[in-house]
Every structure is written in structure tokens, then in C-alpha cells.
Amino acid sequence: MNVFDMPFSKVYACLVQKAERKGRSNVSYGAPEQAKALREALNPAIRAVGVFVREEPEIVAGLLDDGIIDLAQLHGGEDEAYIARLRALTDRPIIQAFRIEVPADLDRARASKADYILLDNGAGGTGAAFDWSLLTGFHRPYFLAGGLGPGNVAEAIAALHPYAVDVSSGIETDGHKDISKMQAFVAAARTADGKGE
């Protein structure tokens, strides 16, 4: 189901799980117990997405198979071997993020074995978009991320026709999610997609 077909309360929520290659930071790492507690507090109709950076595939698969998250979003430059390993452990959906700077980056995204791809500027939370003109002639469905907010999401959807949009810092005020910006973002996205309020 496309996210634009879901009511506002069902737009997917993220349970963030980050890990550094050489160890975990208590500040950035969401322990599985925290993810489980967050999941239990969510409306069951909300699809929870775990966001991972170079996490062990067994941990990701465990969270998926235990129903703590519904989809895994990979943001650490994981390669096809990683996806193959994760696929051997679980059949749950995978979103692979790609940093888009040059046309060759789109070739890599197009070839991904992940269920979904997410195209981003790769800088993470900067509020900057990548050069959308690079998407001319790109035909694989994708999540569009990077530099989106209530003021430009309608333009992005109308011009690029992504499968879905992904936002984080574009709906924040002083580093915290802002409910009015969230509502404005969703309203703009629905209007652009022809779904209305």
C-alpha cells in the first residue's frame, strides 16, 4: 500500500536503531528493548520502520521476525552481500538508502535487490535535497528523501512522482518533531498526490 493511501494516523513511524561499526553509542543506539516498548505504544495499524546503520543482519532480522518492526531501512552503505544475508534470515521488506550525487549512484540503486529503495542526499538531516534533475529517465519506484518539508513536498511529488516520500528534519523545530509541520507535510503530500485531506 502506498503511504498516501493511509490515513494520517497510519503514516509509518520510525523506530531508530543506530550502531557504529566499532561499537554502539548509548546516545544514538536504540536498544531492542526500547524499540519493543515504542512498538507496543503504537497504534497497531502503523507500520514501524527500523532505521539501521551497519547493524548485524541477525539483529535486524530478529526485530523484523519478532514483529517489533515491519520494515528495515538500511542507511550504512550496506552492499548486496549484506542484503543477501538478511534475505536468508527473513522475508520481511527491506528499504535500502542510496546517497545520490552522480548518475552512477542511480545505477547502483536501480540494481538493488532490496524491496524498496530510498534516494537521499546522504548527508543526513541537513535539510538539503540532491539534484532532482538526475532522476530524469529513472523508472524504478523509490522513496524520495533529503531536503523535503511542508513547503516543497507537493512540488517534489508533482514533478518526480516518487512511490513515497521520507522526511525527518524537515518537520522539526529546534531538533524536535513539530506536530503542526507534520500535519502540514502530510496535507501537502496528499493534495499533490490527488488524495486530498
Backbone torsions as a table, in degrees:
resi	resn	phi	psi	omega
1	MET	NA	134.5	177.0
2	ASN	-71.4	140.7	-178.2
3	VAL	-60.2	-24.3	-179.5
4	PHE	-74.1	-14.1	177.7
5	ASP	-86.6	-4.8	-177.0
6	MET	-97.2	144.9	172.7
7	PRO	-63.6	161.5	-175.8
8	PHE	-51.3	-41.7	-177.3
9	SER	-67.5	-12.3	-177.6
10	LYS	-105.2	0.8	176.5
11	VAL	-61.3	135.2	-168.8
12	TYR	-59.2	147.5	178.8
13	ALA	-109.6	150.3	-179.7
14	CYS	-105.4	132.2	168.5
15	LEU	-105.9	111.6	-170.4
16	VAL	-85.7	130.9	177.6
17	GLN	-134.6	109.6	-179.3
18	LYS	-119.4	145.3	176.0
19	ALA	-144.4	141.2	175.0
20	GLU	-85.7	152.9	-177.9
21	ARG	-56.1	-37.0	-174.7
22	LYS	-107.7	22.8	178.6
23	GLY	144.8	170.4	-175.8
24	ARG	-107.7	145.0	175.9
25	SER	-99.1	130.6	179.4
26	ASN	-61.9	-25.8	-179.4
27	VAL	-75.6	-42.9	-172.2
28	SER	-99.8	-11.4	-174.5
29	TYR	-94.8	119.1	175.7
30	GLY	-90.3	107.8	-178.0
31	ALA	-62.4	151.5	178.1
32	PRO	-53.5	-33.3	179.0
33	GLU	-65.1	-39.2	177.0
34	GLN	-65.2	-42.7	179.6
35	ALA	-61.8	-41.1	179.1
36	LYS	-63.2	-43.6	179.1
37	ALA	-63.7	-41.9	177.4
38	LEU	-63.2	-42.8	-179.4
39	ARG	-61.0	-42.6	-179.5
40	GLU	-63.6	-26.2	179.3
41	ALA	-83.6	-14.1	-178.4
42	LEU	-79.3	150.6	168.6
43	ASN	-59.9	130.6	-177.4
44	PRO	-58.7	-19.8	179.8
45	ALA	-77.9	-12.7	-179.8
46	ILE	-82.1	127.9	177.1
47	ARG	-82.8	119.6	-177.9
48	ALA	-90.7	133.2	-179.7
49	VAL	-116.6	123.6	174.6
50	GLY	-90.0	132.7	-179.3
51	VAL	-106.0	122.6	-172.2
52	PHE	-124.6	144.5	174.8
53	VAL	-125.6	104.0	177.6
54	ARG	52.4	39.5	176.8
55	GLU	-81.1	153.0	177.3
56	GLU	-61.7	132.3	-177.8
57	PRO	-56.2	-32.6	-180.0
58	GLU	-64.3	-35.8	178.1
59	ILE	-69.6	-45.3	179.1
60	VAL	-60.1	-49.5	-179.3
61	ALA	-60.9	-38.8	178.8
62	GLY	-61.8	-43.9	178.4
63	LEU	-64.6	-38.4	177.1
64	LEU	-66.3	-51.5	-175.5
65	ASP	-69.8	-25.3	176.4
66	ASP	-82.2	-2.5	178.6
67	GLY	77.3	12.3	178.2
68	ILE	-73.6	-36.3	172.8
69	ILE	-128.9	157.1	179.7
70	ASP	-99.5	-30.7	-179.9
71	LEU	-137.2	151.1	174.7
72	ALA	-111.4	128.6	177.9
73	GLN	-109.6	118.0	-174.8
74	LEU	-98.2	122.0	-175.5
75	HIS	-123.3	16.4	-175.7
76	GLY	-110.3	22.9	-178.3
77	GLY	71.2	25.7	179.3
78	GLU	-57.5	141.6	-176.6
79	ASP	-96.8	-177.9	-178.4
80	GLU	-65.2	-30.6	177.0
81	ALA	-64.8	-38.9	177.2
82	TYR	-63.3	-45.7	-179.9
83	ILE	-63.6	-40.3	177.8
84	ALA	-61.2	-41.7	178.4
85	ARG	-64.0	-44.6	179.1
86	LEU	-63.5	-40.4	177.6
87	ARG	-62.6	-34.0	178.6
88	ALA	-68.8	-22.7	-177.5
89	LEU	-95.3	-26.3	-175.8
90	THR	-154.2	153.9	175.7
91	ASP	-106.6	13.3	-178.9
92	ARG	-75.7	156.3	-174.9
93	PRO	-65.4	143.8	179.9
94	ILE	-123.3	134.5	172.9
95	ILE	-112.2	125.4	178.1
96	GLN	-109.7	125.4	180.0
97	ALA	-88.4	142.8	178.1
98	PHE	-130.3	134.9	173.2
99	ARG	-82.5	122.8	-176.2
100	ILE	-106.9	113.0	177.6
101	GLU	-125.7	-35.0	-177.7
102	VAL	-137.6	162.2	-179.3
103	PRO	-53.7	-33.5	179.7
104	ALA	-61.3	-27.6	177.0
105	ASP	-64.6	-35.8	177.6
106	LEU	-69.9	-33.0	175.9
107	ASP	-61.8	-42.9	177.8
108	ARG	-64.0	-41.9	179.3
109	ALA	-63.9	-44.1	-179.5
110	ARG	-58.8	-35.5	-176.4
111	ALA	-84.6	-5.3	-176.8
112	SER	-59.4	142.3	176.7
113	LYS	-89.2	1.0	177.6
114	ALA	-67.6	157.0	178.5
115	ASP	-64.5	-39.4	-178.6
116	TYR	-133.7	155.5	173.4
117	ILE	-122.3	150.0	178.0
118	LEU	-123.0	126.3	-178.5
119	LEU	-105.6	125.4	-171.0
120	ASP	-140.6	166.6	174.5
121	ASN	-78.3	-14.5	172.9
122	GLY	84.7	-11.7	-176.9
123	ALA	-78.9	-19.8	175.3
124	GLY	74.6	99.5	172.9
125	GLY	73.5	16.2	-179.2
126	THR	-83.0	-18.8	-176.0
127	GLY	80.4	10.2	-179.9
128	ALA	-103.0	139.1	177.3
129	ALA	-91.6	155.3	171.5
130	PHE	-83.1	174.8	-178.7
131	ASP	-71.5	99.7	-176.4
132	TRP	-63.4	-19.8	178.6
133	SER	-63.8	-20.5	176.8
134	LEU	-63.5	-20.3	-177.3
135	LEU	-80.5	-4.9	177.8
136	THR	-57.0	122.5	179.1
137	GLY	84.0	3.4	178.7
138	PHE	-85.5	125.2	-170.6
139	HIS	-118.2	4.7	175.8
140	ARG	-87.3	135.4	176.5
141	PRO	-57.4	141.8	-175.5
142	TYR	-149.3	157.2	169.3
143	PHE	-89.9	132.8	177.1
144	LEU	-98.6	130.0	-179.5
145	ALA	-138.7	166.4	175.9
146	GLY	93.5	111.1	174.4
147	GLY	76.9	12.1	179.8
148	LEU	-89.5	146.8	176.6
149	GLY	-159.4	-179.5	-179.4
150	PRO	-57.9	-29.6	-176.3
151	GLY	-79.7	-16.4	-177.3
152	ASN	-131.9	-2.5	-177.1
153	VAL	-65.3	-36.4	179.2
154	ALA	-64.4	-43.1	177.6
155	GLU	-60.8	-43.9	-179.4
156	ALA	-62.3	-44.9	-179.4
157	ILE	-65.7	-44.8	-179.2
158	ALA	-63.8	-38.3	-176.5
159	ALA	-82.4	-35.8	-168.7
160	LEU	-110.5	-21.5	179.1
161	HIS	54.2	52.3	177.8
162	PRO	-68.5	160.4	174.2
163	TYR	-65.0	-40.7	-179.2
164	ALA	-155.2	165.8	176.1
165	VAL	-120.0	152.3	-178.0
166	ASP	-129.1	131.4	-178.0
167	VAL	-136.4	147.2	174.2
168	SER	-139.7	-81.1	-175.7
169	SER	-65.9	-20.9	179.9
170	GLY	-69.4	-9.5	177.2
171	ILE	-122.4	29.7	178.8
172	GLU	-113.1	152.9	169.8
173	THR	-128.2	123.8	-179.4
174	ASP	52.9	40.3	175.8
175	GLY	79.2	7.3	179.9
176	HIS	-125.3	145.7	178.3
177	LYS	-60.2	136.6	-175.9
178	ASP	-114.2	113.2	-174.9
179	ILE	-58.7	-36.9	-179.8
180	SER	-68.6	-35.6	176.3
181	LYS	-70.5	-36.4	176.0
182	MET	-60.4	-48.0	-178.8
183	GLN	-63.7	-41.1	178.7
184	ALA	-65.1	-39.5	179.0
185	PHE	-62.7	-50.1	-178.8
186	VAL	-63.4	-41.6	179.0
187	ALA	-62.0	-43.8	179.5
188	ALA	-65.3	-41.4	179.4
189	ALA	-64.2	-43.6	-179.7
190	ARG	-65.7	-40.0	179.5
191	THR	-64.1	-44.2	-179.7
192	ALA	-64.7	-33.1	-178.3
193	ASP	-85.7	-1.0	178.7
194	GLY	80.4	13.3	-178.9
195	LYS	-94.1	-11.2	179.7
196	GLY	66.0	-168.5	178.8
197	GLU	-73.8	NA	NA
